[in-house]
Amino acid sequence: MFLKGNEDLYELIKDDFPDEVQQYYLKQLEKIKNTANKTFSEYSDFYSKASILLENKEINFINEILTSTTENYWKDTAIDLIIEYLKSN
C-alpha cells in the first residue's frame, strides 16, 4: 500500500523497510525535479518529502531554500544537490 502512494503508512513501516521507503521517496523527488515550471506547491511538496529522508542530516539546511522567496534557479540547484546527496548515501 505504501509503495502505491499511501504515505500515511510511513510511520508504521519506516523502521522495518528503510530501503523501500528511501527508494519510494527518491522516486517522488525525481518526479518533482522533472516537473517543468515548478510552482510553490511543487517546491513545498519536495521540501516535505525530502525532510523525511534528511531528518537529522547535516545537509537539511539546503532544504529550507525550497520554501523561501529565493529565485527558482537556486531552488532547482538545491533540489539537484539534495537528490545527489541522497543517492550517494
C-alpha distances in whole Angstrom, upper triangle without the diagonal:
4,6,5,7,6,9,10,8,10,13,12,11,13,16,14,13,15,16,12,12,15,15,12,14,17,16,15,19,20,19,21,24,24,25,28,30,28,28,28,24,23,25,24,20,21,23,20,17,20,21,18,19,23,23,27,27,31,30,28,31,31,27,30,31,28,29,33,35,36,36,33,35,35,31,30,32,30,27,28,29,26,24,27,27,23,24,27,26
4,5,5,4,6,8,6,7,10,10,8,10,13,13,11,12,13,9,8,12,12,9,11,14,13,12,16,17,17,18,21,22,23,26,28,25,26,25,22,21,22,21,17,18,19,16,14,17,18,14,15,19,19,23,24,27,26,24,27,27,24,26,28,25,26,30,32,33,33,30,32,31,28,27,29,27,23,25,26,23,21,24,24,20,20,24,22
4,5,7,8,11,10,10,13,13,11,12,15,14,11,12,12,8,8,11,9,6,9,12,10,11,14,15,15,17,19,20,21,24,27,24,25,25,22,20,22,21,17,17,19,17,14,16,18,15,15,19,20,24,24,27,26,24,27,27,24,26,28,25,26,30,32,32,33,29,31,30,27,26,27,26,22,23,24,21,19,22,22,18,18,22,21
4,6,9,11,11,12,16,15,14,15,18,17,15,16,15,12,11,14,12,9,12,14,12,11,15,16,15,17,19,20,20,24,26,23,24,25,21,19,22,21,17,18,20,18,15,18,20,18,18,22,23,26,27,30,28,26,29,28,25,27,29,26,27,30,32,33,33,30,31,31,28,26,28,27,23,25,26,23,21,24,25,21,21,25,24
4,6,9,9,10,14,14,13,14,18,17,15,16,16,12,11,13,12,9,10,13,11,10,13,15,13,14,18,18,18,22,23,21,21,21,18,16,19,18,14,15,17,15,12,15,17,15,16,20,20,24,25,28,26,24,26,26,22,24,26,22,23,27,29,30,30,27,29,28,25,24,26,24,21,23,24,21,20,23,23,20,21,24,23
4,5,6,8,11,11,11,13,16,16,15,16,17,13,12,15,14,11,12,15,14,12,16,18,17,17,21,22,21,25,26,23,23,23,19,18,20,19,15,16,18,15,13,17,17,15,17,20,20,24,25,28,27,24,27,27,23,25,27,24,24,28,30,31,32,29,31,31,27,26,29,26,23,25,27,23,22,25,25,22,23,26,25
4,5,5,9,10,10,11,14,15,13,14,15,12,10,12,13,10,10,13,13,11,14,17,16,16,19,21,21,24,25,22,22,21,18,17,18,16,13,14,15,12,10,13,14,11,13,16,16,20,21,24,23,21,24,23,20,22,24,21,21,25,28,28,29,27,29,28,24,24,26,24,21,23,24,20,19,23,22,19,21,24,22
4,5,7,8,10,11,14,15,15,15,17,15,12,15,16,13,13,17,17,15,17,20,19,19,22,24,24,27,28,25,24,23,19,19,20,18,15,17,17,13,12,16,15,13,15,18,17,21,23,26,25,22,25,25,22,23,26,23,23,26,29,30,32,29,32,30,27,27,29,26,24,26,27,23,23,26,25,22,24,27,25
4,6,5,6,8,11,12,11,13,15,12,10,14,15,12,13,17,17,16,18,21,20,21,24,26,26,29,30,27,27,26,22,22,23,20,17,18,19,15,14,17,16,13,15,18,17,21,22,26,26,23,26,27,23,25,27,25,25,29,32,33,34,32,33,32,29,29,30,28,25,27,27,24,23,26,25,21,23,26,23
4,5,5,6,9,10,10,10,12,11,8,11,13,11,11,14,15,14,16,19,19,19,22,24,24,28,29,26,26,24,21,20,21,19,16,16,16,13,11,13,13,10,11,15,14,17,19,22,22,19,23,23,20,22,25,22,23,26,30,30,32,29,31,29,26,26,27,24,22,24,24,20,20,23,21,18,20,22,20
4,6,6,8,10,11,11,14,13,10,13,16,14,14,17,19,17,19,22,22,22,25,27,27,31,32,28,28,26,23,23,23,20,18,19,18,15,13,15,14,11,13,15,13,16,19,22,22,20,23,24,21,23,26,24,24,27,31,32,33,31,33,31,28,29,30,26,24,26,26,22,22,25,23,20,22,24,21
4,6,8,8,10,11,14,13,11,14,16,15,15,19,20,19,21,24,24,25,27,29,30,33,34,31,31,29,26,26,26,24,21,21,21,18,16,18,17,14,15,18,17,19,21,25,25,23,27,28,25,26,29,27,28,31,34,35,37,35,36,34,31,31,32,29,27,29,29,25,24,27,25,22,24,26,23
4,6,5,6,8,11,9,8,11,13,12,13,16,17,17,19,22,22,23,25,27,28,32,33,30,30,29,26,25,25,24,21,21,21,18,16,17,17,13,14,17,16,19,20,24,24,22,26,27,24,26,29,27,28,31,34,35,36,34,35,33,30,30,31,28,26,27,27,23,22,24,23,19,21,23,20
4,6,6,5,9,9,6,9,12,11,12,14,16,16,17,20,21,22,23,26,27,30,32,29,29,27,25,24,23,22,19,19,18,16,13,14,14,10,10,13,12,15,17,20,21,19,22,23,21,23,26,24,25,29,32,32,33,31,32,31,27,27,28,25,23,24,24,20,19,21,20,16,18,20,17
4,6,6,9,10,9,11,14,14,15,17,19,19,20,23,24,25,26,29,30,34,35,32,32,31,29,27,27,25,23,22,21,19,17,17,16,13,13,15,14,15,17,21,22,20,24,25,23,25,28,27,28,31,35,35,36,34,35,33,30,30,30,27,25,27,26,22,21,23,21,18,19,20,17
4,6,9,9,9,12,14,14,16,18,19,20,22,24,25,26,28,30,31,35,36,33,34,33,30,29,29,27,24,24,24,21,19,19,19,15,15,18,17,19,20,24,25,23,27,28,26,28,31,30,31,34,37,37,39,36,37,35,32,32,32,30,27,28,27,24,23,25,23,19,20,21,18
4,6,5,6,9,10,11,12,14,16,17,18,20,22,23,24,26,28,32,33,31,32,31,28,26,26,25,22,21,22,20,17,17,18,14,13,17,16,19,19,23,23,22,26,26,24,27,29,28,29,32,36,35,36,34,34,33,30,29,30,27,25,25,25,21,20,22,20,17,17,19,16
4,6,5,6,9,10,11,12,14,15,16,18,20,21,22,24,26,30,32,29,30,29,26,24,24,23,20,19,19,17,14,14,15,11,10,13,13,15,16,19,19,19,22,23,21,24,26,25,26,29,33,32,33,31,31,30,27,26,26,24,22,22,21,18,17,18,17,13,14,15,13
4,5,5,6,9,10,10,12,14,15,16,18,20,21,23,25,28,30,28,29,29,27,24,24,24,21,19,20,19,15,15,16,13,11,14,15,17,17,20,20,19,23,23,21,25,26,25,27,30,33,32,33,30,31,29,26,25,25,23,21,21,20,17,15,17,15,12,12,13,11
4,5,5,6,9,10,11,12,14,15,17,19,20,21,23,27,29,27,28,28,25,23,23,23,19,18,19,18,14,15,16,13,12,15,17,19,19,22,22,21,25,24,22,25,27,25,27,30,33,32,33,30,31,29,26,25,26,24,21,21,21,18,16,18,17,14,13,16,14
4,5,5,6,9,10,11,12,14,16,17,18,20,22,25,27,24,25,25,22,20,20,19,16,15,16,14,11,12,13,10,9,13,13,16,16,20,19,18,22,21,19,22,24,22,23,27,30,29,30,28,28,27,24,23,24,21,19,20,20,16,15,17,16,12,13,16,14
4,6,5,6,9,10,10,12,14,15,16,18,20,24,26,23,24,24,22,19,19,19,16,14,15,14,10,10,12,9,7,10,12,15,14,17,16,16,19,19,17,20,22,20,22,25,28,27,28,25,26,24,22,21,21,19,16,16,16,13,11,13,12,9,9,12,10
4,6,5,6,9,10,10,12,14,15,17,19,22,25,22,24,24,22,19,19,20,17,15,16,16,12,12,14,12,10,14,16,18,17,20,19,18,22,21,19,22,23,21,23,27,29,28,29,26,26,25,22,21,21,19,16,16,17,14,11,13,14,10,9,12,12
4,6,5,6,9,10,11,13,14,16,17,21,23,21,22,22,20,17,18,18,14,13,15,14,10,11,14,11,11,14,16,19,19,22,20,19,22,21,18,22,23,20,22,26,28,28,28,25,26,25,22,20,22,20,16,17,18,15,13,15,16,12,12,16,15
4,5,5,6,9,10,11,12,14,16,19,21,18,19,19,17,14,14,14,11,10,11,10,7,8,10,8,8,11,13,17,16,19,17,15,18,17,15,18,19,17,19,22,25,24,25,22,23,22,18,17,19,16,13,15,15,12,10,13,13,10,11,15,14
4,5,5,6,9,10,10,12,14,18,20,18,20,20,18,15,15,15,13,10,12,12,9,8,12,11,9,11,14,17,16,18,16,15,18,16,14,18,19,17,19,22,25,23,24,21,21,20,17,16,16,15,11,12,13,10,7,10,11,8,8,12,12
4,5,5,6,9,10,11,13,16,19,17,19,20,18,14,15,16,13,11,14,14,10,11,15,13,12,15,18,21,20,22,19,19,21,19,17,20,21,18,20,24,26,25,24,21,22,21,18,16,18,17,13,13,15,13,10,13,14,11,11,15,15
4,5,5,6,9,10,11,15,17,14,16,16,14,11,12,13,9,8,11,11,8,9,13,12,12,14,17,20,19,22,19,18,20,18,15,18,19,16,18,21,23,23,22,19,20,20,17,15,17,16,12,14,15,13,11,14,15,13,13,17,17
4,5,5,6,9,10,14,15,13,15,15,13,10,10,11,9,6,9,10,7,7,11,11,10,12,15,18,17,19,16,15,17,15,12,15,15,13,15,18,20,19,19,16,17,16,13,12,13,12,8,10,12,9,7,11,12,10,11,15,15
4,5,5,6,9,12,15,13,16,17,15,12,12,14,12,9,12,14,11,11,15,15,13,15,18,21,19,21,18,17,19,17,15,18,17,15,18,20,22,21,20,17,17,17,14,12,13,13,9,9,12,11,8,11,13,11,11,15,16
4,5,5,7,10,13,11,14,15,14,10,12,14,11,9,13,14,12,12,16,16,16,18,21,24,22,24,21,20,22,19,17,19,19,16,18,21,22,21,20,17,17,18,15,13,15,15,11,12,15,14,11,14,17,15,15,18,20
4,5,5,9,10,8,10,12,10,6,8,10,8,7,10,12,10,11,14,15,15,17,19,23,21,22,19,18,19,16,14,16,15,12,14,17,18,18,17,13,15,15,12,10,13,13,9,11,14,12,11,14,16,15,16,19,20
4,6,8,10,8,12,13,13,9,9,12,11,8,11,14,12,12,15,17,16,17,20,23,21,21,18,17,18,15,13,16,15,12,15,17,18,17,15,12,12,13,10,8,10,10,7,8,11,11,9,12,14,14,14,17,19
4,6,9,9,13,15,14,11,12,15,13,11,15,17,15,15,19,20,19,20,23,26,24,25,21,21,22,19,17,20,18,15,18,20,21,19,17,14,14,15,13,10,13,14,10,10,14,14,12,14,17,16,16,19,21
4,7,6,9,12,11,8,10,13,12,11,14,16,15,16,19,20,20,21,24,27,26,26,23,22,23,20,18,19,18,15,17,19,19,18,16,12,14,15,13,11,14,15,12,13,16,16,14,17,20,19,19,22,24
4,6,9,12,13,10,12,15,15,14,17,19,18,19,22,24,23,24,27,30,28,28,25,24,24,21,19,21,18,16,18,19,18,17,15,11,12,15,13,11,14,16,13,14,18,18,17,19,22,22,22,25,27
4,6,10,11,9,11,14,14,14,16,19,19,19,22,24,24,25,27,30,28,29,25,24,24,20,19,20,17,14,16,17,16,15,12,9,11,14,12,10,14,15,14,15,19,19,18,21,23,23,24,27,29
4,7,8,6,7,10,11,10,13,15,16,16,18,21,21,21,24,27,25,26,22,21,21,18,16,16,14,11,12,14,14,13,11,8,11,12,10,9,13,13,12,14,17,17,16,19,21,21,22,25,26
4,5,5,7,9,10,11,13,14,16,17,18,21,22,22,24,27,26,26,23,21,21,18,16,16,14,11,11,12,12,13,11,9,12,14,11,11,15,15,14,17,19,18,19,22,23,23,24,27,28
4,6,5,6,8,10,10,12,14,15,16,19,20,20,22,24,24,24,21,19,18,16,14,13,12,8,7,9,9,11,11,9,13,13,10,12,15,14,13,17,19,17,18,22,23,22,24,27,27
4,6,5,6,9,10,10,12,14,15,17,19,19,21,24,24,25,22,19,19,18,14,14,14,10,9,12,13,14,15,13,16,16,13,14,17,16,14,18,19,18,18,22,23,22,24,27,27
4,5,5,6,8,10,11,12,14,16,17,18,20,23,22,23,20,18,18,16,13,14,13,9,10,13,14,14,14,11,14,14,11,11,14,13,11,14,17,15,15,18,20,19,20,23,24
4,5,5,6,9,10,10,12,15,16,15,18,20,19,20,17,15,15,13,10,10,9,5,7,10,11,11,12,9,12,11,8,9,12,10,9,12,14,13,13,17,18,17,19,22,22
4,5,5,6,9,10,10,13,15,15,16,19,19,20,17,14,14,13,10,10,10,7,6,10,12,13,14,12,15,14,11,12,15,13,11,15,16,14,15,19,19,18,21,23,23
4,5,5,6,8,10,11,13,14,16,19,19,20,18,15,16,15,11,12,13,9,10,13,15,16,17,15,17,16,13,13,16,14,12,15,16,14,14,18,18,17,19,22,22
4,5,5,6,8,10,11,12,14,17,16,18,15,12,14,12,9,11,11,8,10,13,15,15,16,13,15,14,10,11,13,11,8,11,13,10,10,14,14,13,15,18,18
4,6,5,6,9,10,10,12,14,14,15,13,10,11,10,6,7,9,6,7,11,14,14,15,14,16,14,10,12,13,10,9,13,13,10,12,15,14,13,16,19,18
4,6,5,7,9,10,11,14,15,17,15,11,13,13,9,10,12,10,10,13,17,17,19,17,19,18,14,15,17,14,12,16,16,13,14,17,16,15,18,20,19
4,5,5,7,9,10,14,14,16,14,12,14,14,10,12,14,12,13,16,19,19,21,18,20,18,15,15,17,14,11,14,15,11,11,15,14,12,15,17,16
4,5,5,6,8,12,11,13,11,8,11,10,7,10,12,10,12,15,18,18,19,17,18,16,13,13,14,11,9,12,11,8,9,12,11,9,12,14,14
4,5,5,6,9,9,12,10,7,10,10,7,9,12,11,12,15,18,18,20,19,20,18,15,16,17,13,12,15,14,10,12,15,13,11,15,17,15
4,6,6,9,10,13,13,10,13,14,11,13,16,14,15,19,22,22,24,22,23,21,18,19,19,16,14,17,16,12,13,16,14,11,14,16,14
4,6,9,8,12,11,9,13,13,11,14,16,15,17,20,23,22,24,22,23,20,18,18,18,15,13,15,14,10,10,13,11,8,11,13,11
4,6,5,8,7,6,9,10,9,11,14,14,15,18,21,20,22,21,21,19,16,17,17,13,12,14,12,9,10,12,10,8,12,13,11
4,5,9,9,7,11,12,11,13,16,16,17,19,23,22,25,24,24,22,19,20,20,16,16,18,16,12,14,16,13,12,15,16,13
4,7,9,7,10,13,12,14,17,18,19,20,24,24,26,25,26,23,21,22,21,17,18,19,17,14,16,17,14,13,17,16,14
4,5,6,9,10,11,13,15,16,18,20,23,22,24,23,23,20,19,20,18,15,15,16,13,11,13,14,10,10,14,13,11
4,6,7,9,11,12,14,16,18,19,22,21,23,23,22,19,18,19,17,14,15,16,13,11,14,14,11,12,15,14,12
4,5,6,8,10,11,13,15,16,19,18,20,19,19,15,14,15,13,10,12,12,9,8,11,11,8,10,13,13,12
4,5,5,7,10,11,13,14,18,16,19,18,19,15,14,15,14,10,11,13,11,8,12,13,10,11,15,15,14
4,5,5,8,10,11,12,15,14,17,17,17,14,12,15,14,10,12,14,12,10,14,15,13,14,18,18,17
4,5,6,8,10,11,14,12,14,14,14,10,9,11,10,6,9,11,8,8,11,12,11,13,16,16,16
4,5,6,8,10,13,12,14,13,14,11,9,11,11,7,8,11,9,7,11,13,12,12,15,17,16
4,5,6,7,10,10,13,13,15,11,9,12,13,9,11,14,13,11,14,17,15,16,19,20,20
4,6,5,8,7,9,10,11,8,6,10,10,7,9,12,12,11,14,16,16,17,20,21,21
4,6,8,8,9,9,11,9,5,8,10,7,8,12,12,11,13,16,16,16,19,21,21
4,7,8,11,10,13,11,9,12,14,11,12,15,16,14,17,19,19,19,22,24,24
4,5,9,10,12,10,9,12,14,12,13,17,17,16,19,21,21,21,24,26,26
4,7,9,11,10,9,13,14,13,15,18,18,18,21,23,23,24,27,28,29
4,6,8,7,7,10,11,11,13,15,16,16,19,21,21,22,25,26,27
4,5,6,7,9,10,11,13,15,16,17,19,20,21,23,25,26,28
4,5,5,6,8,10,10,12,14,15,16,18,20,21,22,24,26
4,6,5,6,9,10,11,12,14,16,17,18,20,21,23,25
4,5,5,6,9,10,10,12,14,15,16,18,20,21,23
4,5,5,6,9,10,10,12,14,15,16,18,20,21
4,5,5,6,9,10,11,12,14,15,17,19,20
4,5,5,6,9,10,11,12,14,16,17,19
4,5,5,6,9,10,10,12,14,15,17
4,5,5,6,9,10,11,12,14,16
4,6,5,6,9,10,11,12,15
4,6,5,6,9,10,11,12
4,5,5,6,9,10,11
4,5,5,6,9,10
4,6,5,6,9
4,6,5,6
4,5,5
4,6
4
